[in-house]
Amino acid sequence: MSVIGINGSPRSSGATAALVYEVLAGAAECGVGTRIFHLGEMAFSGCTACMGCRETARCAIDDDMRPMYEAIERNAGRRALVIGTPIYFDHVSAQLKAWLDRLYAYTYTKFGERMFPKGYDAAIVLTFDWDKADAYRCVEEWLADRLRAYHAIRILGSVTLCNATASPLSDRPDIAHQAREMGRRLALGS
Ligand SMILES: Cc1cc2nc3c(=O)[nH]c(=O)nc-3n(C[C@H](O)[C@H](O)[C@H](O)COP(=O)(O)O)c2cc1C
């Protein structure tokens, strides 16, 4: 495994999944391994603020985030994430926000503020129905800033699919091309 996709939609076969898969396909073309987690299929909660992680840098909650943490920590290949979310009421999905909150386990521990595994690059994938490609640039920037500031993740870029329901990825070769290219960049780290 090498490039890990995170589909923040409750739908495992929706627009966000399709775009994340396209980025992963670009990475796979460069010979790196890929894996995807569909947050909508995982039983996990948001952070419960038990603060157990402050002592251990490990989340104390035993749920479907466990395999996610392990995949991120044990990733021995090119370390990269494709983080996808649909826009829900002008922000990331609840699932993606819960996932982000659970990364709290890597911050503010007695070992330091940045315990997220080192060397990760990421791409951000957004899908939404508003027919205005830059409508949610502020959400993309918010997410990128969080990942950079709290987890020292380098953001290589983003891919956006607007008007997603009316005009899906299968009708948008330009966006599919951008996604493949993004995947190749993640695989190569450039
Ligand atoms: C609860 C909900 C809220 C939504 N809010 C917005 C929104 O604020 N702006 C927008 O452009 N699209 C909005 N949408 C449309 C989705 O973002 C869009 O259809 C997205 O591509 C769905 O991704 P998926 O197929 O991966 O689930 C919303 C959809 C739902 C179900």
The ligand as an ORCA input file, in Angstrom:
! r2SCAN-3c Opt
* xyz 0 1
  C     -27.134     16.882      2.904
  C     -26.588     17.435      1.610
  C     -26.121     18.719      1.575
  C     -25.587     19.251      0.388
  N     -25.122     20.535      0.388
  C     -24.589     21.050     -0.752
  C     -24.090     22.380     -0.785
  O     -24.080     23.102      0.229
  N     -23.590     22.854     -1.955
  C     -23.569     22.092     -3.112
  O     -23.102     22.581     -4.147
  N     -24.003     20.796     -3.092
  C     -24.516     20.270     -1.954
  N     -24.954     18.963     -1.928
  C     -24.747     18.116     -3.121
  C     -23.509     17.189     -2.967
  O     -22.385     17.906     -2.490
  C     -23.118     16.551     -4.280
  O     -24.215     15.880     -4.866
  C     -21.943     15.602     -4.109
  O     -21.288     15.425     -5.317
  C     -22.385     14.253     -3.561
  O     -21.261     13.412     -3.455
  P     -21.402     11.814     -3.344
  O     -22.092     11.359     -4.594
  O     -20.012     11.336     -3.243
  O     -22.198     11.548     -2.109
  C     -25.512     18.441     -0.771
  C     -26.004     17.135     -0.720
  C     -26.546     16.630      0.449
  C     -27.079     15.216      0.499
*
